[in-house]
Amino acid sequence: MNHTEIIAHRGSRGTHPENTLEAIEEAVRVGSDGIEIDVHLSLDKEIIVIHDETVDRTTNGKGRVQDLTLTELKKLDAGSWLDPEYSNCCIPTLKEVFNFLAEVDYKGLVNIELKTDRYSYPGIEEKVLAFVAENSWPFTIEYASFNYQTLIRLKEVDPSCKIALLFENNGENLTFLDPDIPVKMWHPKLSWFKKESLFGTFEIPVRVWTVNKSEDIQFCLSKQVAGIITDYPQKALEIRNKW
């Protein structure tokens, strides 16, 4: 029995506007084992779910997330870029995403990527952890970042929080961030994983990103990875179920 988890990348990004409630709802509907989302801070220090540092690519607006207030961000159309039928989609806050997932009693994993690799957003680690601690959620929560200082800060604030190491290339695949902080999960890029898996086993479990092609999904399943992070969770689940 293969227990590879299927994790919806930015929600069901391949079929719905990424990182919107609509994409997350679709990820839940198809039965994703996990959902990956990205967070930044707005000008008024709200935790915003969006991938890029700017709103230019995924909305009808322009500018950096950190230069816009929540009210300004909420006015943007975050769906029409993908399809006019999604013109009502807007950028959600972390609170809105968590409240939605709690309402539907989602029991899977929520992986929060803190997008601190370009801008450090001082205080974002404390803010995210404080928000998460406000309630007991029905789902499991883990944190990932390309900025390893962010992961260290998360562990300093809450030693019990679970972190995953994101990386694209060799040299970043650490098992310890410092002598006190062991890494329990790697989130490597697919191209790195394909190359490294030729040499055998991995020291710790891996969830591979972003795995969209059928043959790549099958390859990762054959390697019995801990998780596949994909833009097409329904397709990946169908392949796993036949596997």
N, C-alpha and C positions, 0 to 999 in steps of 0.2 A: 504493500500500500504506500503510495507516494503522498507525503504530507506537505508538498510545496504549496505555500500560501499564494494566492493571487491578490495582488495589491493594486488598487486602481490609482493610477498616476494623475494627480490633480483632479481627482474624480474620474469620470469616464471621459477622458480628454479627447479620445478619438471620435466620439460621437456627440459630445455636448460642449458648450463653452467652458474651458478649463477653470478650475477653482471657483466655480459658481455653485450655488445650492442645487441648481438643476443637474449639474454634472455629478455632484455628490449623491443626490437622490437616485440617479441612474445607477451609480456604483452599488448602492444599497439594494436597489431593485433586482439587479442581476445576481446578487449573492456574493459580492466581493468579500474576501477574508480580511482585507485591510483597505484603508484609504489614505493616500499621501496628499498632504496639502502644504502650501508655503505661506510664511507670514513675514510681514514688514510692519513698521510703525508709521502711522500718519503724522501730520504736523501736530495734531492735538493728542498724540501718543495713544491712539486706539490701535488694537492689534488687527491688522488688515490681512485678509487671505487673498493673495495675488502672487504670481510667480516673479514677474520682472520688477526691477527697481523703479520703472516708469509705467505709466498707464497707456503709453502710445500704441503698443502692439495689440492689446486685448480689449481696448475700449475706444470710444469715439473722442476721448480726451487727449490731452498732452500734459507732460510734466512728471516730476518725480513724486512717488507716493509720499515721501517724507515732507514734501512742500505743500501738500493738499490736506485739507481737513476732512474728517469723516463725512460731513455734510456735502462737501464738494465731490468727494469720491462716490457717494451714493447717487449723485445726479447723473453719473456716466452710464452709458449703454455698454454693457460688458458682454453682449451676445451677438449683435448684428454682424460683427467681423466674421463669425463662423457661418451664420445663416440668419436671414431676416426674421425667421420665426422666433428667434431668441432675443428679439429687441427689448423685451422686458427684463432680461437678466441684469442683475447689478452685482457689484463687488461686495461680498459678504465680510463680516467681521468674524473673528474666531468664535466669539460668543454665539453668533447666529448659527454657525456650523455645528457647534457642540450642542446647542439647544435643539436643533433639528434632529441630530443623531440620537439624542436622549429621548426625544418624543417618539421616534420610531423604534426605540429600544434596541439600537444597533449594538451587537455584541462582539464586533471584530476589533481590529487594531486601527488606531488612528496615529499615523506617523506625521509629526509636525516638523517640517524643515524650516529652520530659522535662517532666513536669507541674509546672512551677515557677511557674505564674502566680498561685497562691494562697499557697503556702508555698515558700520558696526552697530548702529541704533543703540546707543548707551542705555542700559537698563532693560533691554528687551527680554533678557533671560529671566530676570526677577519678575517682570510683568506677566510673562506667559505662565510661569510656574505658579504665581499668586492666583491668576485666573483659574487655572486647572484645579488648584487646591480648594477653591470655593465650594465645589460640589463633589459628590461621589458619582462618577459617570459609569454607565453600564459597559463601556468599551475600555480596552487597554490603550494606554498612551505611551508613545515613544518619541524621542527627539533625534533629529539628525541635522548636520550642518557641514558645509565645506570649511567653515572657520572653526578650527579646533579649539581656539580660545573660548568660543561660545560653548562648546561641549564641556570644557573644563569649568567654566563659570556655572553652567547648569548643575554639574555635580557638586560644586562647592555650595551652592544655595540649597540643593536638595540631593543629598547623597544617594537617596533611594530611587531617583529617576533613572529611566532606562535610556541609554544613548546608543546611536549607531553612527559609524564612521562613513561618511560619503567621500568617495574619491574616484578619479578618472584614470590615474596612471600609477605605475609602481613608485615606491618611495613614500607613499602616503598610507600604505596599508599597515598601520600600526596596530599592535595588540594592547599597548599601554599609551595613554596620553601623557601621563607623568607617572612616577613610581606608584602613586596611590590610586590612579584611575584606570582600571582595566576596561578594555573595549569588549563588548559581548556580541556585537553584530557588525559585519561589514556591509556597506551598500556600494559595491563597485559598478563601474560602467560595463556594459555588455562586452565591448571590444577587449577590455582588460581580462574579463572573466574567461572569454573564449580562449585567449592566449594562455593564461595561467592554468586553466583546467587541463591543458595537455600534459602538465607536469604532475598531476595527481591531486592530492587532497589539500584542504584548506584548514588553517589553524582554528578558525572560528566560523560559525554559520554565516552564510552570505545571502543577501537579497539583491538580485541583479536588476539594473535599470539600463535603458528603457527597452523592454522586450516586446516587440510588436509583430514581427513576422512569425508565421506558423512554425517554420523550421527552427527558429531561435527559441520559441516557446518549448517546442519538443526537445531541443538540445538541453535547455535548462532543466526540464523535467527529468531527462535521462540522467543528469548529474545530481538529481535529488537535492537541489538548492533549497534553502529555507524559504525563500520567497522570490516571486517574479513581480517586478514593478512594471506595469503595462498601461498604455493608453486605451487598450481594448479589453477590459476585464471580462466582458461576456464571451468574447472569442477565446480568451485564455482559459476560462472556466470550462467551456465546451471541449476544448482540446484536452484539458486535464481529466475531465470526466470520461472521455473515451480512452484515455491512456491506459 
